[in-house]
Amino acid sequence: MPRIKSNRFEQERLDIKAEIEAAMTKSGNDRQSLSKKTGIPYSTLCVHIKDPDRMTLSELRRIRKVTGLKVMIEAPASEYV
């Protein structure tokens, strides 16, 4: 069966996941240690890394503080409406 090309939003999710995981690696954290350092339950963290749309701004801030993750939103809000 041919592989279906991911749409723009799916690609953005994959990019965000990759950026979070790269920041975790660079900062020497795995999901378990990041969970402890951020106070985000391990299962929640795993779900939210897999689907970043479910992540709260507070969680993203805590991850950024621990890992040094650079956060940038590229698309104008009107594209999501």
C-alpha positions as CSV (number, residue, x, y, z in Angstrom):
1,M,0.0,0.0,0.0
2,P,1.4,3.4,-0.9
3,R,2.5,5.7,1.9
4,I,0.1,8.6,2.3
5,K,1.8,12.0,2.3
6,S,1.3,13.8,5.7
7,N,-0.6,17.1,5.6
8,R,0.9,20.3,6.8
9,F,-0.4,20.0,10.4
10,E,0.8,16.5,10.8
11,Q,4.2,17.5,9.5
12,E,4.3,20.4,12.0
13,R,3.4,17.9,14.9
14,L,6.3,15.6,13.8
15,D,8.7,18.6,13.6
16,I,7.7,19.8,17.1
17,K,8.1,16.2,18.5
18,A,11.6,16.0,16.9
19,E,12.6,19.4,18.3
20,I,11.5,18.4,21.8
21,E,13.3,15.1,21.6
22,A,16.5,16.8,20.3
23,A,16.4,19.3,23.1
24,M,15.9,16.4,25.6
25,T,19.0,14.6,24.2
26,K,21.1,17.8,24.1
27,S,20.2,18.6,27.7
28,G,20.9,15.0,28.8
29,N,17.3,14.1,29.7
30,D,15.2,11.2,28.9
31,R,11.4,11.2,29.3
32,Q,11.6,9.8,32.8
33,S,14.1,12.5,34.0
34,L,12.2,15.2,32.2
35,S,9.0,14.1,33.8
36,K,10.6,14.4,37.3
37,K,12.3,17.7,36.6
38,T,9.1,19.4,35.1
39,G,6.6,17.8,37.4
40,I,4.6,16.5,34.4
41,P,3.4,13.0,35.0
42,Y,5.4,10.5,32.8
43,S,2.3,9.2,31.0
44,T,1.1,12.7,30.3
45,L,4.5,13.7,29.0
46,C,4.7,10.8,26.6
47,V,1.2,11.5,25.2
48,H,1.9,15.2,24.8
49,I,5.2,14.6,23.1
50,K,3.5,12.2,20.7
51,D,0.7,14.7,20.1
52,P,2.0,18.2,20.9
53,D,-1.5,19.8,20.2
54,R,-2.6,18.4,23.6
55,M,0.3,20.1,25.4
56,T,-0.5,23.1,27.6
57,L,1.5,26.3,27.4
58,S,2.5,25.7,31.0
59,E,3.9,22.3,30.2
60,L,5.7,23.7,27.2
61,R,7.3,26.4,29.4
62,R,8.4,23.8,31.9
63,I,10.0,21.7,29.2
64,R,11.7,24.8,27.7
65,K,13.1,25.7,31.1
66,V,14.6,22.3,31.7
67,T,15.8,21.5,28.2
68,G,16.6,25.0,26.7
69,L,14.1,24.2,23.9
70,K,13.6,27.1,21.5
71,V,9.9,27.7,20.8
72,M,8.8,29.5,17.7
73,I,5.4,29.6,16.1
74,E,5.8,30.2,12.3
75,A,2.4,30.3,10.8
76,P,-0.1,33.1,11.3
77,A,-3.1,32.3,13.5
78,S,-5.4,32.9,10.6
79,E,-4.2,29.7,9.0
80,Y,-5.6,27.6,11.9
81,V,-9.1,29.0,11.8
